[in-house]
Amino acid sequence: MLSIVIQLLASLSLLVFVHELGHYIMARIFGVKVDKFYLFFDAGGKALFRYKPKNSSTEFGIGWLPLGGYCKISGMIDESLDTEQMKREPSKEEFRSKPAWQRFFIMFGGVLFNVILAIFIYAGISYHWGRVELTSDLVHSGMAFAPVAKDIGFQDGDIILSIDGEKEDVLDQQNFTRKVIGARYVQVLRGEEKVDIRIPEDMMKRVLRTQQGVLTPQMPFVVDSVFPNSPASAAGIMPGDSLIAVNGTQTPDIRDAQKMLQTLSNNSITLTMSSKGAIRDYQVQVDSTGIIGVQLKHLTEIYPVSKIKYNLLTAIPAGIKQGVNTIRSYVGDMKYVFTKEGASQIGGFGTIGSLFPKQFNWFLFWNITALISIILAVMNLLPIPALDGGHIMFLLYEMFTGRKVSESFMIKAQIVGMILLLILILYANANDVVRFLIR
């Protein structure tokens, strides 16, 4: 739990810093004064650190309340609702003195920097780790499907040959599942027969209603290594052995095997395994936790994957492609937020935290951080006055009509926007609490 909290705090701190840095740099490019630039909030005027360089109008600091951060731009109506400042005659260094197109870029800077950061992270991941791809037609054990998928015709063990006629990478689990849900039809291999399954138009709503997954590759129980002095070692199980059945019950998927082992804890069981081409039965004493003491092979060691390496030049286009695909997917999902099923899936800090693994992993940390950066960018473009999108909406109105929205209206809109945003935050975190209680 502590590891997840630290990962969440580190990720959000980086993303908020970069977001506010986007506003700051754009403001300085156009000669706008920035009063404060803070990581975390200095509530009550208290800060862990503050510094104001000579010949600088900006106070930099780290607040004590770790809930984001802010960039206070002079002459701008923001969450501080500083009406006294707005009563004075505007100086040429204030936000409100600048033409609408400059103010637009200042407000858009945060979103832009979050997108650039995500692309940079994706490019870095491609360069450092490369990419591993596995098209679903090569998953020879087939897929395991949730009830919502079985209701429209899928069966466990179906091998997905194509989605709307295209082969897709099953290792990109989120996008793969989204493509299945949004497809017109999916062709599967069932035994020796090819079957076309039509996907209903309301499939996403059905999935959201069940609050469950849709599909996942079936993973055979294949031993990679055996722990010394473990029940598996005592029984003679060897690396490379593949589990077929537990007490005579077939276990085509690792999850089936694990569930059975847990229900049979503290019992002597019979494991039927394929070992060097021969079928053998092992008598194994399962411990109190349902563990027999083996390390299993990863999916990428069982199925024929393609490994792609990138250099500095090819990693950048790969990062851009991944960033664009993530934006397209997330924006496409936004329409479901305004449905009953989608609204129930909105989550707060608990949901975001659940994305991170319990054990720290650099690869996963950067992937999740890039995803959240895209989410933060898209959410900030919502036309709510308390968000960047609200300010951008009023600026676009001014740019197209030539009429500036009055400051009194902006202050009222900001208050309404802050109330709406607070309600949304409370609702999202309340959903987290409800999901935790009924889990």
MARNUMI-829685 format. One record per residue (C-alpha): residue in one letter; x, y, z. Coordinates in steps of 0.1 Angstrom, whole numbers, plus 5000, padded with zeros to 4 digits. Layout:
<pts>
AXYZ
...
</pts>
This chain:
<pts>
M500050005000
L502850245009
S504550164976
I501450254957
V501050584976
I504650684969
Q504250594932
L501050784929
L502451094946
A505651084925
S503751044893
L501251324900
S503951554913
L505851524880
L502751564859
V501451874878
F504952024877
V505251984840
H501652104835
E502252424854
L505652464837
G503852474804
H501752774817
Y504852944831
I507052914800
M504253034777
A503553324801
R507153424801
I507453394763
F504753654760
G506053884787
V503453804813
K504453834850
V504153514871
D503753584908
K504153224921
F505252884908
Y504652614934
L504752234936
F502152144962
F499952404978
D501252655004
A497952665022
G497852925049
G500953085034
K503152805048
A505752645026
L508452375030
F510652585007
R510452914989
Y512953114969
K512753444949
P515753504926
K517253854923
N515654054896
S512753814893
S509153874900
T508353504906
E508453324939
F509352954935
G508452704962
I507252374975
G504152384996
W503252155025
L499952015011
P500751754984
L497651804963
G499151924930
G500552274926
Y499952594908
C501352874887
K499853214897
I499753434867
S499453814873
G496153964861
M494353634856
I491153524872
D491953184888
E491052974918
S492453244941
L489653474930
D491853774937
T489354054930
E491554334945
Q494154284918
M491454294891
K490254634904
R493554804896
E494454934862
P496154654842
S499854684835
K501454564803
E502854264821
E499554124832
F497653844815
R494554054809
S496554304789
K497654064763
P495753984730
A493453684731
W495653464709
Q498553504734
R496253434763
F495053124744
F498552984742
I499253054778
M496152864789
F496852584764
G500552554775
G499752314804
V497852064782
L500452094755
F503352014779
N501451714793
V501051564758
I504751634750
L505751464783
A503651154775
I505251134740
F508651184755
I508050904780
Y506650664754
A509750744732
G512050674761
I510250344768
S510650244732
Y514350334732
H515150164765
W512949854765
G511949824729
R508549674721
V507249324723
E504249234701
L502048924699
T499148904675
S496148724689
D496148454662
L499448324677
V497948274712
H497447904706
S495747844739
G493048094730
M491448354752
A489448344785
F486248544783
A484048714809
P480348644810
V479548964791
A481648834761
K480248484763
D476648624761
I477348744725
G478948414714
F482548394725
Q483748074742
D486848014764
G489647884742
D488548084711
I491648204691
I490948554678
L492148564642
S491148924634
I489249224645
D487349384616
G489649194593
E492849324610
K495449134632
E496049314665
D498649314693
V497149124723
L499949244746
D498549604743
Q495749474765
Q493849794770
N493749894733
F493149534722
T490149504745
R488849844733
K489149734697
V487249414704
I484449614721
G484249874694
A484449624664
R481749534640
Y482849174640
V485548944654
Q486648634636
V487748344659
L489147994654
R487147744674
G488647394670
E488947364632
E486147604624
K486347984617
V483448174634
D482448534629
I481048694660
R479049014656
I479649284683
P476549474693
E476649854691
D475949884729
M478749654738
M480749914758
K477649994779
R477249624786
V480849604797
L480549914819
R477349774835
T479049454846
Q482149634860
Q484249344849
G486949274823
V486149134788
L488948894778
T492448794785
P494948544769
Q494748204784
M498048124802
P499147764804
F500747674838
V504347624826
V507147594852
D510147824848
S511947734880
V511347534912
F512147674946
P514447464968
N512847274997
S509347344983
P506447104978
A507047104941
S510747024946
A509946734970
A507546594944
G510146604916
I508546864894
M511147014870
P511447334850
G509647314817
D506847084831
S503347204820
L500247144842
I497346964825
A495046884854
V494546904892
N493046594908
G491746504873
T490146834866
Q491447004834
T493247344840
P493847504806
D494447844822
I496847944850
R493948114869
D491947794870
A494947614884
Q495647884911
K492047884922
M491947504926
L495247504945
Q493947764969
T490847564976
L492947254982
S495447415007
N496847185033
N495946885011
S497946614992
I496846644956
T497646484922
L499046714895
T498946574860
M501746734840
S503446714806
S507046654813
K509546614784
G506846484761
A505446234786
I502346264808
R503146214845
D501246234878
Y502946404908
Q501746374944
V502146724959
Q501446854994
V499947194990
D500847445019
S498347655038
T498547935012
G497847714982
I501347754969
I503547464957
G506747664952
V507347724915
Q508048024894
L505948034862
K506948134827
H505748474815
L503348494786
T506148624763
E508148304770
I505248084761
Y503948234729
P505948344698
V506448714703
S508048974680
K510749194696
I511249534681
K514249754690
Y514450124685
N517250374682
L516950744690
L515650834656
T513050554654
A511950584691
I510550944686
P508050844659
A507050534680
G506450764710
I504351004689
K502350714675
Q501750574710
G500750914723
V498350984695
N496750634698
T496350684736
I494651024731
R492350884704
S491350594726
Y490750814757
V488851074738
G486750804722
D485850674757
M484851014770
K481350994754
Y480550714778
V481250934808
F477851094802
T475950764803
K474650594835
E477050304830
G480050534824
A479350764853
S479450474877
Q482950394866
I484350744873
G487050714900
G489250934921
F492650894937
G491950534947
T491250434911
I494350614898
G496450454926
S495050104916
L496850144882
F500250114900
P501649764909
K502249674946
Q505949614938
F507749904920
N508549844884
W510150114863
F508650004830
L505149994845
F505650324864
W506550514832
N503850354812
I501250454838
T502650804842
A502450864804
L498850744804
I497850964833
S499651254816
I497351204786
I494251174809
L495251504827
A495651684793
V492251564780
M490451634813
N491851984815
L490352064781
L486752004794
P484852334791
I484552384829
P485552744839
A487852624868
L489852414842
D492052534814
G489252424790
G486852674805
H489352964800
I490052844764
M486352834757
F485953194767
L489053294747
L487853124716
Y484553314720
E486553634722
M488753544692
F485753464670
T483453744681
G485854014690
R483954064723
K485854004756
V483953834784
S483554074813
E485654024844
S482554004866
F481153724845
M484453544846
I484653564884
K481053414886
A481853144861
Q485053064880
I483053014912
V480452794894
G483252594878
M485052534911
I481852414927
L481252174897
L484852054899
L484551994937
I481251794932
L482951594905
I485951514927
L483751424957
Y481651204934
A484651024919
N486250954953
A482850844967
N482650584939
D486050464950
V484750424986
V481650234974
R483750004953
F486149934982
L483249855006
I481449614982
R484649454970
</pts>
